[in-house]
Amino acid sequence: MKNGAVLGALLAAGCAVVPLSSASADIRVNGSRIHPESITADAAGNIYTGSVPGTIFRAKPGSDTAEPWIVPSAANGLTSQLGVLVDDARGVLLVCNNPPFGGPLQPGAKSSLKAFDLKTGELKSSHDFPTGGAVICNDIAVDRGGTTFATDTSGGRIFALAPGGNELTVLAADPELVGIDGIAFAADGTMYINNVRKNTVQRVNRKAGGAYEGLTTLTLSEPVNGPDALRPVSGNRFLQAEGPGNRVTYVDIEGDSAKITPIKTGLDSSPGVTHIGNTGYATEGKIGYLFDPALRDKNPDPFYIRSFPLSGK
């Protein structure tokens, strides 16, 4: 990565992008029936993932185990996480918290965007998603100016939170956005998303002032299957996790087209991906155990964060 792009990528990706010394072994997540979804890493090499039961796990640099770091409490309001993203610039872990995924409803549980202190795990802020319809806070990105963006899969919306802001505002609300999942920025600040229901990768077109101006659906070199996490690597290259596709790919965007290159296959439902230097890390959600009647009563443990080398960077 060019030096001038390092800060922008840290803000946009929330993951370490400089080469660090880290173990390349798989990481076991020390919890039962956790079904991790998203994953992120900080500049120090710590790796974070959420869980369906609501605990956030952290693996320290070089460790082969992710241990419980923040557990649900009345004070933090954690219930079940999808997106997690480090914002190193502000020293926080951003979390898409939702009502229990695949489990019984909890009275009063809401979708919200939360921020936790990276040093202490203390809750710093929490912003509820507007209600009035189906809502799922799914994934998060931060632009070079420090504005946080979060996707709403069910409502088909992109929300924005300005630096120091007190409430989420709507950047985009469009029926074409229903199914939106991953969100990330290219090095030039262009916003890209994927759609887990429509199997698309799209550019979010914006006016000079930043207002939403529609979508451009990219022509893909091969089909994708349930695209989920989208994380920037450098330039117009992204990592993408495909849950039903059980793989991680590179997405290299040029104009209105994108080349899809598989780099890790054979995963067991892979909804999340991040990287530290030249090592990629992907979660295995094992989502079938939550919804498949043939698996629901079986024990899905153990859960691992799978590591794999990245090439061609």
C-alpha positions in Angstrom: 0.0 0.0 0.0 1.3 3.5 -0.8 2.1 5.6 2.2 -0.4 8.2 1.4 -3.2 5.7 1.5 -2.4 4.2 4.9 -4.5 6.6 7.0 -7.4 6.5 4.7 -7.4 2.7 4.6 -7.3 2.5 8.4 -10.3 4.8 8.7 -12.2 3.0 6.0 -11.3 -0.6 6.9 -10.8 -0.5 10.6 -8.2 -3.2 10.2 -4.4 -3.4 10.4 -2.9 -2.8 6.9 0.7 -2.6 7.8 2.8 -5.9 8.0 2.8 -7.1 11.5 4.3 -10.2 13.1 1.4 -12.5 13.8 0.7 -16.2 14.0 -0.7 -17.7 10.9 -2.4 -20.5 12.7 -6.2 -20.8 13.0 -7.7 -19.2 16.1 -10.2 -21.1 18.3 -13.0 -19.0 19.7 -13.4 -19.9 23.4 -17.2 -20.1 23.5 -20.1 -22.5 22.9 -22.7 -22.1 20.2 -21.5 -18.7 19.4 -21.9 -18.5 15.6 -19.5 -15.6 14.9 -20.3 -13.3 12.0 -18.2 -10.3 11.4 -14.5 -9.9 12.2 -12.0 -7.0 12.5 -8.5 -6.2 13.6 -6.8 -3.2 15.1 -3.4 -1.6 14.3 -1.8 -3.5 17.2 -2.8 -6.9 15.8 -5.7 -7.7 18.1 -8.6 -9.6 16.4 -12.2 -9.1 17.4 -15.4 -11.0 16.6 -19.0 -10.9 17.9 -21.4 -13.7 18.5 -25.0 -14.7 18.4 -25.3 -14.9 22.3 -23.9 -11.3 22.5 -20.3 -11.8 23.8 -17.5 -10.0 21.9 -14.3 -12.0 21.7 -10.7 -10.8 21.3 -7.6 -12.7 20.2 -4.4 -10.9 21.2 -1.4 -10.8 18.8 0.1 -14.3 18.4 -2.6 -16.1 20.4 -4.3 -19.1 19.0 -7.4 -18.5 21.1 -10.0 -15.7 21.1 -11.3 -15.1 24.7 -14.4 -13.4 25.9 -13.7 -9.7 26.1 -17.0 -7.9 26.5 -19.9 -9.8 27.9 -23.6 -8.7 27.7 -24.8 -6.7 30.6 -27.6 -4.3 31.5 -25.1 -1.5 31.1 -23.9 -2.2 27.6 -27.1 -3.7 26.2 -25.4 -6.3 24.1 -27.7 -9.0 22.7 -26.4 -10.3 19.3 -23.8 -8.9 16.9 -23.4 -8.8 13.2 -20.9 -6.2 12.0 -17.9 -5.3 14.0 -15.3 -2.7 12.9 -12.3 -1.1 14.5 -11.9 2.6 14.2 -8.3 3.0 15.2 -8.3 6.8 14.8 -10.8 7.2 17.6 -9.8 4.1 19.6 -13.1 2.3 19.5 -14.7 -0.9 18.3 -17.9 -0.2 16.4 -20.6 -2.9 16.7 -23.8 -3.6 14.9 -25.9 -5.0 17.8 -29.3 -6.6 17.1 -32.1 -8.6 18.7 -31.0 -12.2 19.2 -30.2 -13.8 15.8 -31.9 -17.2 15.3 -33.3 -17.2 18.8 -36.3 -16.0 20.8 -37.3 -12.3 20.8 -36.2 -10.2 23.7 -38.7 -7.5 24.8 -37.2 -4.1 24.1 -34.2 -5.4 22.1 -33.3 -3.0 19.3 -30.9 -2.8 16.5 -28.2 -0.2 17.3 -24.7 1.0 16.5 -22.5 0.9 19.6 -18.9 2.0 20.2 -16.6 0.4 22.8 -13.3 1.7 24.1 -10.5 -0.5 22.6 -8.4 -0.2 25.8 -11.1 -0.8 28.4 -14.0 -2.4 26.7 -16.2 0.4 28.2 -19.3 1.4 26.2 -18.7 4.9 24.8 -21.9 5.4 22.8 -25.0 3.7 21.5 -27.4 4.9 18.8 -30.6 3.0 18.1 -31.7 2.4 14.5 -35.0 4.1 13.8 -38.0 1.7 14.1 -41.2 1.5 12.2 -40.4 -1.5 10.1 -37.9 -4.4 9.6 -34.4 -3.3 10.7 -31.1 -5.2 10.8 -27.8 -3.3 11.5 -25.4 -5.4 9.5 -22.1 -3.9 8.6 -20.0 -0.7 9.1 -17.5 1.5 7.4 -15.7 4.8 8.3 -14.7 7.3 5.6 -11.6 9.4 5.6 -13.4 12.3 7.3 -14.5 10.1 10.2 -18.1 9.7 9.4 -19.4 6.2 10.3 -21.8 4.4 7.9 -24.0 1.4 8.8 -26.1 -0.8 6.6 -29.7 -1.8 7.3 -30.3 -5.1 5.4 -34.0 -5.4 6.0 -35.0 -1.8 5.6 -32.8 -1.1 2.6 -31.0 1.9 4.1 -27.6 3.3 4.7 -27.2 5.3 7.9 -24.6 7.9 8.7 -23.2 9.2 12.0 -21.1 12.3 11.8 -18.0 12.6 14.0 -19.3 13.6 17.4 -22.9 13.2 16.2 -25.7 12.3 18.5 -28.0 10.5 16.1 -28.0 8.4 12.9 -29.2 10.1 9.7 -30.3 8.5 6.5 -27.8 8.7 3.7 -29.9 6.4 1.4 -33.3 4.7 1.5 -34.0 2.7 -1.6 -36.0 -0.5 -2.3 -33.0 -1.5 -4.4 -30.9 -1.5 -1.2 -33.0 -4.2 0.5 -30.5 -7.0 1.1 -27.6 -4.6 1.5 -24.8 -6.2 3.6 -21.1 -5.2 3.3 -19.9 -1.7 2.9 -16.4 -0.3 2.3 -14.5 2.5 0.7 -11.9 2.4 -2.1 -8.7 4.4 -1.6 -10.2 7.3 -3.6 -13.2 7.5 -1.2 -15.7 5.8 -3.5 -18.3 3.8 -1.5 -19.0 0.2 -2.5 -21.6 -2.3 -1.1 -22.7 -5.8 -1.7 -26.1 -7.4 -1.5 -26.4 -10.8 0.3 -29.9 -11.5 -1.2 -29.3 -10.3 -4.8 -25.7 -11.6 -5.1 -24.4 -8.2 -6.4 -21.5 -5.8 -5.8 -22.5 -2.2 -6.4 -21.0 1.3 -6.4 -22.9 3.9 -4.4 -23.2 7.0 -6.6 -23.1 10.3 -4.7 -23.4 13.9 -5.7 -20.7 16.4 -5.1 -22.0 17.2 -1.6 -22.2 13.5 -0.7 -26.0 13.0 -1.2 -27.1 9.6 -2.5 -27.6 9.4 -6.3 -28.3 5.8 -7.0 -26.5 2.5 -7.6 -24.3 1.0 -10.3 -24.4 -2.8 -10.3 -20.9 -4.0 -11.3 -20.4 -6.7 -14.0 -18.7 -9.6 -12.2 -16.2 -12.0 -13.8 -18.0 -14.9 -12.1 -21.1 -15.3 -9.9 -21.0 -14.7 -6.1 -23.1 -16.6 -3.6 -24.3 -14.6 -0.5 -21.7 -11.9 -0.5 -21.3 -10.6 3.1 -18.3 -8.8 4.5 -16.5 -6.3 2.3 -13.1 -5.1 3.4 -10.7 -2.8 1.6 -7.1 -4.0 0.9 -5.6 -1.2 -1.3 -6.7 0.9 -4.2 -9.8 -0.7 -5.7 -9.1 -4.2 -4.3 -11.3 -5.6 -1.6 -11.7 -8.9 0.4 -15.2 -10.3 0.3 -16.6 -13.2 2.4 -19.4 -15.3 0.9 -21.4 -17.2 3.6 -23.4 -19.7 1.4 -20.5 -19.8 -1.0 -18.2 -20.9 1.8 -15.3 -18.9 0.5 -13.3 -15.6 0.6 -12.4 -13.8 -2.7 -10.6 -10.8 -3.9 -12.8 -8.2 -5.6 -10.8 -6.1 -8.0 -12.9 -3.2 -9.4 -12.1 -1.4 -12.7 -14.8 0.9 -13.9 -18.1 -0.8 -13.9 -16.6 -4.3 -13.7 -15.1 -6.4 -11.0 -12.8 -9.5 -11.2 -13.7 -12.1 -8.6 -10.7 -14.3 -7.5 -11.2 -17.0 -4.9 -8.4 -17.1 -2.3 -9.9 -19.3 0.4 -12.5 -22.0 -0.1 -14.0 -24.9 1.9 -15.1 -22.7 4.8 -18.2 -23.6 6.8 -20.5 -20.6 6.2 -18.0 -17.7 6.1 -19.7 -14.3 6.8 -16.7 -12.3 7.9 -13.2 -11.5 6.8 -10.3 -9.2 7.7 -6.6 -9.1 7.3 -3.4 -8.3 9.1 -0.6 -7.6 6.7 -0.4 -10.6 4.3 -2.6 -12.9 6.4 -6.3 -13.1 6.0 -8.7 -14.2 8.7 -12.3 -15.5 8.2 -15.0 -16.5 10.6 -17.0 -19.7 10.1 -20.6 -19.0 11.2 -22.0 -22.5 10.9 -25.4 -20.9 10.4 -27.1 -24.2 9.4 -27.1 -25.2 13.0 -29.4 -22.3 13.7 -32.0 -22.9 11.0 -31.6 -26.4 9.5 -34.0 -28.8 11.4 -31.6 -31.7 10.8 -28.8 -29.8 12.6 -30.6 -27.6 15.1 -30.3 -30.1 18.0 -26.7 -30.9 17.2 -23.7 -29.2 18.8 -21.8 -27.0 16.3 -18.7 -26.5 18.5 -15.9 -25.7 18.2 -15.7 -22.5 16.3 -12.5 -21.3 14.6 -11.3 -18.1 12.9 -9.5 -19.6 9.9 -6.2 -18.0 8.7 -4.8 -18.0 5.2 -2.1 -16.3 3.3 -2.8 -13.4 0.9 -1.0 -13.1 -2.3 -0.7 -10.6 -5.1 -0.9 -7.6 -2.9 
